[in-house]
Amino acid sequence: MSLLQFTGSRREQIALLVIALVTLFLVAGLIKLQVFDHARLARQSENNRIRVVPIIPKRGNMYDREGRRIVDSRPSYTVAIVPAEQVKDVTLPNLAELLGMDTVKIKERIRKTMVSRYQPAPIKRDVPFEVVAVLEEQATRFPGVTYQIEQVRRYPVGLGTETFTGYVGEVSNKDLEKKGAQDLRLGSMIGKKGLELQYDAILRGREGTAYIEVTASGQILGPYRDKKETPAVPGADLTLSIDLDLQKACVKELETFCCGAIVAADPRTGEILAMTSYPSYDANIFSSVIPESLWQAISSDSTHPLLNRPLKGLYPPGSTVKFVAVGAALEEGLITPHTTLKPCLGAFKFGNRLFHCWDLGGHGSLNAAHSLEQSCDIFLYQLGLKMGVDLLSKYYDLCGFGHKTGIDLPGEASGLNPDSKYYDKRYGKNGWTQALSMNNAIGQGEELATPLQLVQFFCALANRGTAYRLHLIRKIQSPDGTEIDVAPSVALKLPFSEKTMDVLFEGLRLVVEGEHGTAKGLRNNLYSIGGKTGTAQNPHGENHSLFVGVAPLEDPEIVVCAVLENAGHGSEVAAPVVGHVIRTYMYKKLGLDTLAMVTPEGND
């Protein structure tokens, strides 16, 4: 074989080898594309022409006990961007001009609400129809921009219902990290506070899914026929225990004060009839994206409108809880119903200090029931010293103080019920004296309670020992027509015998009906009222004014607690407020048109 022939043969072999390698490479590439990458590429291809759109279910409504609507939803338009379909230097500038937003803000919204590049990321909610009309007529100017009809929550204004309804807001990354958040997505709306949060899964329902076929430029062609739409499941409706007439009365009473709370409940069931915190806020502002400036203004307000005072407000309960010390002393055999201690002369000396009574003129000699009638501090100081902080703390504990009531609202505070361990930790061993038990006996010092805890305790007094769990939901009505009634359940039983309860109930009656009762101005000819005044010292200003009322005494149907910050004596301020609320309830029950105003007497 010549050299020329050998060289030619060698070239042919190399050429064949190259061809073989190229062929093998192409075949391997085709196998990879058609076998290994098929699913991924198929999904990408589908995403390029199919838009996955969530179907937002109707959120359940809330109604008062008489079927009057408190919270519902209204239709609105939400503008969104499909990130994969937007065109650089076209979509964002044009949309920013249309919505009156900065492009930076739009980009922030995309990052915050984007689930995937092929699903709409909400940019602005509750836009006017004029914006939607522009998007329809000038679609080429807004590639990747879409809109959909959603439901915006609608809350009443000026009724204080946000105290228990709460509000909804957008799902955050923090929400997604919580247990049971598998059915949530960024950009959707969920309950953030109050009943909206507590019963979110019931109210929200379940989202559906629609598949829309679009062109490469984002033009909608219509429903995608090869994928079946998943329908949304509407949320359930809630019937609350709230009486809107009573709720309005509570709001009206609070309008003349700086800050405060009123709670009314039915002691027979534990149902909350009215509940409001003042000042408050308009829950509707949270239904959309709240501007940073507005949020700062609300959160920095010195009156703390975002504080849910019935649920989280911690106040010295003052004389309203003198029933605990009197009941404990009776139960422990330290006194009898007829025992009279050192007479009240306006002050009591302990060590080198004088502890004053609210009435500097003194009350003289009193027994247990009359000490409650006149709210004598001197009588209670002596009981406090007889018992000490730990025995007092034990009875406060058994009466529900220092514990959450278990109301069906999130974020409830526990209050503070101090004992010797607490004082040792705060002041050090031997760093405090039994004088603290004197303060605790009259509901002062470190003793702190929420208005809800006071309502629960007085519901137990009204029932002569049993308190039912406070709750706001009466009935849950599912979209399929199924109804679930919420039955009362026992929250606690007071640690007092029937004999002790007779004395405490007599004290409850004498506060209003007794000759020297601190709230005797609430007497009337139509129904009986019992209760207890309280004036709690406030290191930050004027005294807090408290009163808890019960009516009618022969068969209690309503307990009302008012805590009015920096307002003065309980008998002068809180008592008439509670009297007006009870009057609204009884007025409605008796079918009367007018009822004379009453003016309280006394000073505690």
JOTA-V586807 format. One record per residue. N is the residue number from 0. PSI is psi in degrees with one decimal (none if undefined). NEAR is the number of other C-alpha atoms within 10 Angstrom. D_CENTER is the distance of its C-alpha to the mean C-alpha in Angstrom with 1 decimal. Layout:
BEGIN
n->[N	N]
psi->[PSI	PSI]
near->[NEAR	NEAR]
d_center->[D_CENTER	D_CENTER]
END
This chain:
BEGIN
n->[0	1	2	3	4	5	6	7	8	9	10	11	12	13	14	15	16	17	18	19	20	21	22	23	24	25	26	27	28	29	30	31	32	33	34	35	36	37	38	39	40	41	42	43	44	45	46	47	48	49	50	51	52	53	54	55	56	57	58	59	60	61	62	63	64	65	66	67	68	69	70	71	72	73	74	75	76	77	78	79	80	81	82	83	84	85	86	87	88	89	90	91	92	93	94	95	96	97	98	99	100	101	102	103	104	105	106	107	108	109	110	111	112	113	114	115	116	117	118	119	120	121	122	123	124	125	126	127	128	129	130	131	132	133	134	135	136	137	138	139	140	141	142	143	144	145	146	147	148	149	150	151	152	153	154	155	156	157	158	159	160	161	162	163	164	165	166	167	168	169	170	171	172	173	174	175	176	177	178	179	180	181	182	183	184	185	186	187	188	189	190	191	192	193	194	195	196	197	198	199	200	201	202	203	204	205	206	207	208	209	210	211	212	213	214	215	216	217	218	219	220	221	222	223	224	225	226	227	228	229	230	231	232	233	234	235	236	237	238	239	240	241	242	243	244	245	246	247	248	249	250	251	252	253	254	255	256	257	258	259	260	261	262	263	264	265	266	267	268	269	270	271	272	273	274	275	276	277	278	279	280	281	282	283	284	285	286	287	288	289	290	291	292	293	294	295	296	297	298	299	300	301	302	303	304	305	306	307	308	309	310	311	312	313	314	315	316	317	318	319	320	321	322	323	324	325	326	327	328	329	330	331	332	333	334	335	336	337	338	339	340	341	342	343	344	345	346	347	348	349	350	351	352	353	354	355	356	357	358	359	360	361	362	363	364	365	366	367	368	369	370	371	372	373	374	375	376	377	378	379	380	381	382	383	384	385	386	387	388	389	390	391	392	393	394	395	396	397	398	399	400	401	402	403	404	405	406	407	408	409	410	411	412	413	414	415	416	417	418	419	420	421	422	423	424	425	426	427	428	429	430	431	432	433	434	435	436	437	438	439	440	441	442	443	444	445	446	447	448	449	450	451	452	453	454	455	456	457	458	459	460	461	462	463	464	465	466	467	468	469	470	471	472	473	474	475	476	477	478	479	480	481	482	483	484	485	486	487	488	489	490	491	492	493	494	495	496	497	498	499	500	501	502	503	504	505	506	507	508	509	510	511	512	513	514	515	516	517	518	519	520	521	522	523	524	525	526	527	528	529	530	531	532	533	534	535	536	537	538	539	540	541	542	543	544	545	546	547	548	549	550	551	552	553	554	555	556	557	558	559	560	561	562	563	564	565	566	567	568	569	570	571	572	573	574	575	576	577	578	579	580	581	582	583	584	585	586	587	588	589	590	591	592	593	594	595	596	597	598	599	600	601	602	603]
psi->[130.1	163.3	-36.2	-42.0	-40.3	-42.5	-42.7	-41.9	-39.7	-40.6	-39.2	-40.0	-42.4	-41.5	-43.1	-38.8	-42.5	-45.2	-41.1	-43.6	-43.5	-43.9	-44.8	-40.0	-43.7	-42.9	-42.9	-40.5	-41.4	-40.4	-42.5	-45.5	-42.8	-19.5	-63.8	-39.3	7.0	-48.8	-45.4	-45.0	-32.7	-42.1	-42.7	-40.1	-42.2	-42.7	-29.7	-21.3	-4.3	127.7	123.5	117.3	123.6	142.5	112.5	123.0	158.7	124.7	141.7	149.1	165.9	137.0	155.0	-179.4	-19.6	11.1	9.6	132.6	130.4	-48.0	133.1	-167.2	151.5	150.9	145.8	167.6	136.5	125.7	135.2	164.4	134.8	105.0	-38.6	-17.1	-5.0	150.9	127.9	138.9	10.8	-58.7	-56.7	-46.2	-43.8	-40.0	-38.2	-41.5	-40.8	-40.9	-9.3	35.5	157.3	145.4	-32.3	-41.2	-38.9	-42.9	-38.5	-40.2	-39.3	-46.3	-35.3	-32.9	-0.9	125.5	-46.2	166.7	-13.4	5.5	146.1	132.4	114.6	132.9	-47.8	132.7	159.1	46.5	152.2	159.8	-28.9	-34.9	-43.2	-39.0	-41.5	-42.8	-36.2	-44.9	-28.8	47.5	-32.8	-21.8	-11.3	58.9	132.7	-6.0	135.2	174.1	159.5	158.7	125.4	172.4	126.8	131.9	141.6	117.7	148.0	147.4	133.5	9.3	-2.4	14.6	-18.7	-18.0	-34.6	-29.9	-33.9	-148.6	170.7	161.8	174.1	145.7	133.8	170.3	-34.1	-38.4	-39.1	-23.9	-14.1	155.3	137.9	21.6	20.2	-28.7	11.2	156.8	152.9	138.7	-17.8	168.1	133.5	167.3	136.0	-29.9	162.5	-149.5	-30.7	-35.4	-46.0	-39.9	30.1	-47.8	-33.9	-43.0	-36.3	-32.1	-152.1	130.5	147.5	-177.1	131.1	148.5	118.4	130.8	131.0	160.0	174.5	-28.6	-1.9	3.7	131.1	127.7	-23.7	-175.2	143.4	116.6	-20.7	-6.3	130.7	134.4	138.7	114.7	152.4	153.2	117.4	157.7	166.5	154.5	151.3	130.2	120.2	165.8	-4.9	139.1	111.7	-30.4	-42.5	-36.8	-44.1	-39.9	-40.1	-43.9	-42.5	-40.3	-34.5	-17.6	-22.6	1.4	162.3	-54.6	151.9	-174.4	146.2	133.7	133.6	139.2	157.0	111.3	-20.2	-20.8	-19.4	6.5	133.4	122.4	-29.8	150.3	118.8	148.9	139.0	135.2	164.9	-153.0	167.3	109.7	-18.9	-25.3	-19.8	-7.0	-17.0	-168.0	115.0	129.2	144.4	-38.6	-39.5	-41.7	-42.6	-40.3	-41.2	-47.3	-23.3	1.2	128.3	-18.4	-2.2	62.1	-21.5	-9.1	121.2	93.4	-41.6	-33.4	-39.0	-9.1	123.7	118.5	146.5	123.9	-14.1	-149.8	-10.7	-24.3	15.8	-20.2	-33.1	-49.9	-42.8	-45.3	-40.5	-43.8	-38.9	-44.9	-34.3	-1.7	16.1	-24.7	166.7	170.9	-19.5	-1.5	134.2	129.5	-165.9	133.5	150.8	117.7	14.9	-15.0	159.1	128.2	127.8	115.9	-129.9	18.6	149.9	126.8	119.4	152.7	158.0	-29.5	100.8	-16.8	-15.6	159.7	-6.5	-154.5	131.5	152.4	-174.0	-52.2	-40.0	-23.0	-32.1	-40.3	-46.4	-1.0	49.5	118.6	-36.5	-42.7	-43.0	-33.5	-44.8	-37.2	-40.3	-42.9	-34.9	-33.6	-38.7	165.7	-35.1	-40.4	-40.7	-45.6	-38.7	-44.4	-36.2	-42.1	-46.9	-20.7	6.7	-2.3	141.9	2.9	150.5	146.6	-21.9	16.1	151.0	58.1	141.9	153.1	18.4	141.1	153.9	-14.9	-168.4	124.2	90.2	147.1	-171.9	-34.3	-40.3	-46.0	-35.3	-40.0	-36.7	-43.4	-10.5	156.0	135.0	16.1	6.9	164.0	172.1	-3.8	-25.8	-31.0	-27.0	-44.2	-42.2	-33.7	-27.3	15.3	25.7	-159.5	-136.4	-4.4	123.9	139.8	157.5	156.9	-34.3	-37.7	-38.8	-40.9	-44.1	-44.0	-43.8	-26.2	-39.3	-40.7	-43.7	-35.5	7.9	42.2	-25.3	131.6	129.4	149.0	129.0	135.2	159.7	-18.0	126.9	-37.5	143.8	122.8	108.9	157.9	-25.9	4.4	-7.6	136.6	136.7	117.8	140.0	115.3	147.0	147.8	147.5	129.2	-42.9	161.0	130.9	146.2	36.9	142.3	169.8	-36.7	-42.9	-40.7	-34.2	-41.4	-44.5	-39.8	-34.0	-40.4	-40.3	-41.1	-42.8	-26.8	-32.8	-43.1	-10.7	157.8	-34.2	20.7	138.2	-11.3	35.4	-14.7	-11.1	-2.7	144.7	169.6	-1.3	-32.4	160.6	148.6	139.9	173.2	-164.6	130.7	160.5	138.8	106.8	127.7	139.1	113.0	-11.4	5.3	-150.8	162.4	147.5	142.4	127.6	148.2	138.7	123.2	151.5	135.0	155.7	148.2	-33.2	-24.9	79.2	132.4	-17.5	137.7	129.5	129.7	131.1	130.2	115.5	113.8	137.3	33.0	-14.0	-151.8	142.6	-37.9	-30.4	-26.9	-61.7	-36.5	-50.0	-31.0	-48.8	-38.1	-40.5	-38.1	-44.9	-38.9	-41.1	-42.9	-49.4	-36.1	-45.5	-42.0	-41.6	-9.0	33.7	156.4	-34.9	154.9	127.3	141.8	150.0	149.7	121.6	160.0	174.3	-179.6	-7.6	none]
near->[5	6	8	9	9	10	10	10	12	12	11	11	11	11	12	12	12	12	12	12	12	12	12	12	12	12	12	12	13	13	13	12	14	13	10	12	12	13	12	11	13	12	11	13	11	13	17	18	21	26	22	17	16	19	19	22	19	23	26	25	19	24	23	21	19	12	13	14	17	20	21	18	15	11	12	16	19	22	22	24	28	21	21	15	22	18	15	9	8	13	19	24	16	15	23	15	11	14	15	9	15	14	16	11	12	21	13	13	19	21	13	18	21	22	15	12	15	22	20	28	26	24	26	18	20	18	14	12	11	10	15	17	11	13	20	13	9	11	15	15	17	23	24	23	26	22	20	17	14	18	20	22	24	17	24	15	12	13	21	25	27	27	27	24	23	21	25	24	21	20	20	17	12	7	16	15	10	9	7	9	11	9	9	16	18	19	21	16	22	23	21	19	21	23	25	25	21	18	17	21	16	20	26	23	20	19	19	16	15	18	20	18	20	18	13	12	14	23	17	15	12	11	16	17	10	7	11	11	18	13	15	17	17	21	22	25	22	29	23	26	22	27	20	21	16	20	22	19	19	30	23	15	18	21	12	8	13	13	20	26	28	31	27	32	28	24	27	18	18	28	25	28	25	28	31	27	28	26	21	22	19	16	21	17	18	17	20	17	14	12	10	8	8	10	12	10	10	15	13	11	10	8	15	16	18	17	17	23	29	29	29	17	20	17	24	26	30	29	25	26	26	25	28	25	24	27	24	24	24	23	18	12	10	13	19	16	19	12	12	15	17	12	15	22	16	19	19	19	10	14	7	6	10	11	17	17	22	18	19	11	11	17	21	15	15	21	17	26	23	24	25	32	28	26	30	25	29	30	29	29	24	17	24	26	18	17	20	20	25	15	19	26	25	15	21	25	18	17	25	23	25	21	19	17	26	15	19	17	21	18	14	20	20	20	22	21	23	23	20	18	13	13	18	13	10	11	11	11	11	8	10	13	10	15	17	21	29	27	21	30	32	30	27	22	18	18	24	22	29	28	28	29	27	26	31	28	30	31	30	22	25	31	19	19	19	21	29	23	22	27	24	26	24	20	18	21	18	18	14	8	9	9	14	12	11	14	13	16	13	12	17	18	18	21	19	21	13	11	12	20	22	16	23	26	19	19	27	29	23	26	30	28	23	19	11	17	31	29	34	25	21	27	18	16	5	12	13	18	27	29	33	34	36	31	32	28	20	14	7	7	10	15	19	25	28	37	33	29	32	31	23	18	18	11	12	19	19	28	32	30	32	32	34	26	21	20	21	21	24	33	29	24	23	30	32	23	26	28	26	19	30	24	23	21	21	19	16	13	9	11	9	10	7	9	13	7	13	14	16	22	18	17	20	28]
d_center->[98.7	98.9	96.4	95.4	94.7	92.6	90.5	89.8	88.8	86.5	84.8	84.3	82.7	80.3	79.4	78.8	76.6	74.5	74.2	73.2	70.5	69.1	69.1	67.4	64.8	64.2	64.0	61.5	59.4	59.5	58.6	55.6	54.4	55.1	54.1	51.9	50.0	50.1	46.5	45.1	47.3	46.7	42.9	43.6	46.0	43.5	40.8	43.3	43.7	40.6	37.2	34.3	31.7	28.3	27.8	24.2	23.2	21.7	18.0	17.4	16.8	14.7	16.9	16.9	19.1	22.2	21.7	20.8	18.9	15.5	14.7	17.5	19.2	22.4	25.0	25.6	27.8	26.9	29.7	30.3	33.1	34.9	35.8	39.1	40.3	39.9	43.1	43.5	44.1	43.5	40.1	37.9	40.0	40.2	36.6	35.6	37.9	36.5	32.8	33.4	32.0	33.7	35.1	33.5	30.0	31.0	32.2	28.9	27.0	29.5	29.1	25.3	25.2	28.6	28.8	32.6	35.3	36.0	32.6	31.1	28.7	26.5	27.5	26.1	24.0	24.5	28.1	30.5	33.2	35.9	34.7	35.0	38.4	39.7	38.5	40.5	43.6	43.8	42.7	45.4	43.8	40.5	41.4	38.5	36.1	34.5	31.9	30.0	28.1	24.4	21.6	19.4	16.1	16.8	14.3	16.0	16.8	17.1	15.3	12.1	10.3	7.9	6.2	5.3	6.8	5.2	8.5	11.2	13.6	16.8	17.3	18.4	21.0	18.5	16.7	20.2	20.9	18.4	19.9	20.1	19.9	23.4	22.6	20.8	22.8	22.6	22.1	20.2	16.7	13.8	10.0	8.4	4.7	2.8	6.3	8.1	7.6	8.1	11.0	12.1	15.6	16.2	15.2	16.9	20.2	22.9	24.6	28.3	31.1	33.9	37.0	38.7	42.2	42.9	46.0	46.4	45.6	42.3	43.7	42.0	44.6	42.4	40.9	42.3	44.2	44.6	41.0	39.1	35.8	32.9	31.0	27.2	25.4	23.0	19.5	19.1	18.0	15.6	16.8	14.3	15.5	14.7	18.0	18.0	21.0	19.4	16.3	18.9	20.7	17.9	17.3	21.1	21.5	19.2	20.9	23.9	22.1	21.0	17.8	16.2	13.9	15.0	13.9	16.4	17.0	20.0	21.5	23.6	20.8	17.6	16.1	13.7	15.8	14.0	11.1	11.1	11.0	14.1	14.9	12.3	12.9	14.0	11.6	15.0	16.1	13.9	15.6	18.7	19.6	18.6	21.8	21.9	23.3	20.4	17.8	20.1	20.4	16.7	16.1	19.3	19.0	20.1	17.9	14.7	12.9	10.1	9.6	7.0	10.1	9.7	7.5	9.2	12.2	15.4	18.3	21.8	21.8	25.4	27.7	25.0	25.4	29.2	29.3	28.5	31.6	33.8	32.9	33.5	36.8	37.9	36.9	38.7	41.8	41.8	42.2	43.0	41.8	44.9	44.9	45.3	44.9	46.4	46.1	43.7	45.7	42.9	42.7	42.9	44.7	43.5	45.7	46.5	43.3	42.7	39.4	39.1	37.8	35.8	39.0	41.8	44.3	43.4	42.8	45.8	45.9	43.0	42.0	38.6	37.5	38.9	37.3	33.9	35.3	36.4	33.7	36.6	35.6	39.1	38.9	35.6	37.0	39.8	37.6	35.6	38.9	40.1	37.1	36.2	32.8	32.7	33.5	30.9	28.3	29.3	28.6	25.4	24.3	25.7	23.8	20.4	20.0	19.3	17.3	13.7	13.8	12.6	10.2	9.0	5.4	5.6	6.6	8.0	11.2	14.6	16.5	20.2	23.1	26.2	29.4	32.8	31.7	28.9	31.5	34.1	31.9	30.9	34.4	36.7	39.0	40.8	38.8	37.3	38.7	38.0	37.2	33.6	33.7	34.6	31.5	29.3	31.0	29.9	26.3	27.1	27.8	25.3	23.6	19.9	17.3	13.9	14.2	12.7	15.6	18.0	17.2	17.7	20.9	22.3	21.6	23.8	26.4	26.4	27.2	29.7	28.1	25.5	21.8	20.0	16.7	13.9	12.4	11.3	13.5	17.2	18.7	18.5	21.3	22.6	24.8	27.9	27.4	26.3	24.1	22.2	21.6	19.2	21.4	20.7	21.1	22.2	19.9	22.7	26.1	27.2	30.2	32.5	35.6	36.3	38.6	36.1	33.5	36.2	36.5	32.8	32.5	35.6	34.0	31.0	33.5	35.7	33.0	33.4	36.6	38.6	41.3	39.7	36.0	33.7	32.0	35.1	34.7	32.1	35.0	35.9	38.3	36.0	33.6	33.1	30.3	29.7	27.3	27.3	27.3	26.2	27.0	25.5	27.3	25.5	27.3	25.9	27.1	27.8	26.7	23.3	23.9	22.5	23.4	22.3	24.3	25.4	27.4	29.9	31.2	33.7	31.0	27.5	25.1	22.4	20.9	19.5	18.3	18.6	18.3	20.0	20.5	24.2	25.3	28.1	29.2	27.0	29.8	30.5	27.0	24.1	26.5	27.5	23.9	23.0	26.4	25.8	22.6	24.5	27.4	25.4	24.6	28.2	29.7	28.2	29.2	32.7	33.2	34.3	34.5	34.7	34.1	35.6	33.4	33.7	34.3	33.3	35.7	35.6	34.0	31.7]
END
